[in-house]
Amino acid sequence: MYQSAGRISSSDRFIPSRAGNNWETKFAMITEPGRENCEGSHGRLAYSCLLKNELLCAKIKDFKGHCDVKSLEGSSLFRVRFPYTNRYQTITFTTPNENVIGHRGEASLAYSLSPLSAESQTLLRSARKATREISQKPFRVLDAPELEDNFYLNLIDWSLQNVLSVGLGSCVYLWSLYTSQVTRLCDLFGDGNSVTSVAWNERGNLVAVGTHHGYVQVWDVAVNSQVNELQGHSDRVGALAWNGDVLSSGSRDKLILQRDVRTPSLVTERRLVGHQLEVCGLKWSPDKQTLASGGNDNRLHVWNLHSLSPVQTYTQHSSAVKAIAWSPHHHGFLASGGGRADRCIRFWNTLTGLPVQCVDTGSQVCNLAWSKHSSELISTHGFTQNLIRIWKYPRMTQVANLTGHSSRVTYLAMSPDGEAIVTGAGDETLCLWKMSSKGRLEKENKSALNLFNSIR
């Protein structure tokens, strides 16, 4: 007896309604929110392999090349028609070539205390990939008073000698990660000038300083002495890039100048003309044969060593292109990010001149940097999210979101070993983040006499 819709009916059985059940979701395919199918969860991979062993006698003894979660998508167990819906679920059971007793082995079943097969036990004893954890908090925060919140400037760089250079107002400060010592390299206050960009050379002994008045100074940090001053620009220099002893500088006067800092008065400068508005991004490719430049004209240009005109021009961005990064893993592969009106990260094959991929990040892209150890891309963002993101390429899944700044993350630099980054923002702080577990940063020489807890 049961009651339904105000009346009592008699029946010898009760059939419940299954209309609200999600029968199409396969048990093995349920995913956890925010985690990747296989790469983000070693536990799911192990569970899938164990199911294959115990149900399908797959004889998987290790994870390499044998078990893939995606391979479960095309196979199920049997075909079922679900009542009231007239819908079918196709599930195919594969019969093993040998029976389960033969698969497991009678001897092993007789003496084993585990209900699992010998192969599954071997699988569980195999070495597992270490889970990577990225700390959501910076391991060091430095005060950086007068760090300008300007999308078009580049005021932070990290040298091969593990020294940070930071432009604060009219001064450039150096901070050593070995000793935590802070040194004021130069002060442009007497000239009524301010710092608009800084860049270390490859050896880490020279730092170039771009200024608001348009000239570029070159300093030898070993002796704290200026060794050169390069004239030529008529407006601020917001982007700098070294290639050996040749320094490229991009300015609001729309020009890119290339000069040999050893003999600037004897060697004719190369003037690269192509941008229609301010040049705000410059990056040389890892092989030092190609220069990429981004500007406030929404254009991305690619130049070679022999031409004074761009060999490639990309116009797909709809806002200023400051964020530029060459991949260290794939020759000729370039990533670029657009400003507030664009919000996209785009990938280019400069060998063919063709676009590869586009991802809408939902926020202004201020900087990009490729990981030196894996195919991961780091991006910093401004309006409206103000965070640092780590992406897994090529699927562009988010590995981590780091939120340590209260305003847009305008500046980014990577450590020489690729295991840490430093970010700067308009909240006048510098945050240092650990990116990799492949090694560790050099230990700081902490001393009771060291009173430096900020850039100045």
Residue, then its C-alpha position, 0 to 999 in steps of 0.5 A: m500500500y502506498q499513497s500518491a496524489g491524495r489517493i491510496s493505491s494497492s500494489d505488490r511493489f514500490i517503484p521509485s522515480r529516478a527522473g532527478n538522478n544524473w545517470e549519465t555521469k560515469f563513476a570513474m569520470i567524476t572530476e573535482p572542481g578546480r583540478e585537472n583530470c590527470e596532471g592535477s591528481h595523482g590519486r585519480l590516476a592511481y584509482s583508474c589504473l587499479l580499476k583497470n587491473e581489477l575489472l579488466c585484468a589490464k596487468i598495469k604495474d606502473f603509471k608510465g605510458h599505461c594508464d590515462v584517465k582520458s582512456l576511460e572515456g570511451s569504454s564502459l561496462f554494459r548497455v542500459r535503458f533507464p526507465y521513464t527516460n527512454r535514454y540509453q547508456t552504452i557500456t562495453f565490457t572487455t572480456p580478458n583472455e584469461n580468467v581472473i584466477g589465472h590472471r592473479g595467479e592461484a599461488s598468490l591468491a592462496y597466500s596473499l592477505s590483500p584482495l588486490s591482484a599482484e599487479s595492483q599491489t606492485l602498482l601501489r608500491s611504485a614511486r609516485k610523482a611528488t605533489r607540487e605545492i606553490s605557497q599562496k604567500p610571498f616568502r619576503v615582502l619589501d617596502a618600496p616607497e615611491l614605486e610608481d604605478n605606471f603600466y608603461l614603465n619597467l622599474i624592476d630587474w633581477s641580475l645574474q649575480n642575484v641582485l635586484s635593481v629597483g627604480l624608486g622616484s629619482c633613485v635606483y636601489l640595489w638589493s642583494l639576496y645574498t646579504s640583504q644589503v641595500t645600496r643606492l646606485c644613483d639619484l637623478f633628483g638634481d637634474g629634475n629627472s626620474v627613473t622610468s626603466v632599469a635593465w641588467n646586462e647578461r653578466g650582471n655587472l652593468v645596469a642601464v637606467g632609462t630616464h624621463h628626460g630621454y637619455v639612458q645611463v649605464w652604471d658599473v655596479a662593482v665600482n658604483s660609477q657611471v660609465n656611459e650616458l646615451q642621448g638620442h631619445s626626445d621623451r621618456v625611455g620606458a623599455l630596455a633590452w640588452n644583447g651582449d654589449v648592444l643596448s636597445s631602448g624604446s621610448r615615448d618618441k616612438l623610436i627604438l634605438q640600438r647602441d653599442v655601450r662600449t663605443p657609442s660615439l664611434v658606432t652609428e646607432r640603429r633606429l628602428v621605426g615602426h611604432q606609431l605610439e610609445v614603445c613600452g615592451l622590448k624582449w630579445s629571443p633566447d638565441k639573441q637573433t630576434l627582437a620583439s617590441g610592443g607599443n601603445d599603438n596595440r601592435l607587436h613587431v618582430w625585428n631581426l639583426h639586419s633590417l631597420s623595418p619589422v619583419q613581422t607585425y601583429t595587430q590582433h591586440s586591441s590595447a597596449v602591448k607591454a607584456i612580451a615573453w619568448s619561450p625558452h623551450h620552443h624556438g621562435f615561440l612568442a607570447s604577448g599580453g594586451g592591456r585593459a581593453d584587450r585582456c588577452i594572452r596571445f601566442w605566435n609562431t614567429l617562424t611561420g608568422l601565424p597566430v597559435q592561440c588566444v586566451d581571454t584572462g578577464s583582466q589587464v595583462c601587465n607582464l609575462a614570463w616563461s618558467k625556465h624548468s617547465s612549460e608554464l607561463i607566469s602573468t601579472h594582472g591589473f584592473t580588475q583582479n590585481l593578481i599573479r597567475i601561473w598557467k600550464y601551457p598548452r592547455m592554459t589551465q591555471v596552476a595557481n593564483l597568487t594574491g599578495h598585492s592590493s593594486r595592479v601588479t605592474y612589474l615582474a622579474m624572475s630569479p636567475d635560477g628560475e625558482a622565484i619571481v619578484t613582483g611590484a605594484g602601486d601599493e609600494t611593495l615588492c613581493l618575492w614568491k617561490m615558484s619551483s621545488k626543483g631547488r632552493l634559493e641561496k640562503e640569506n646571510k642574516s646578521a644581527l647587524n643588518l638593519f635593512n628591512s626595506i629597499r630604503 
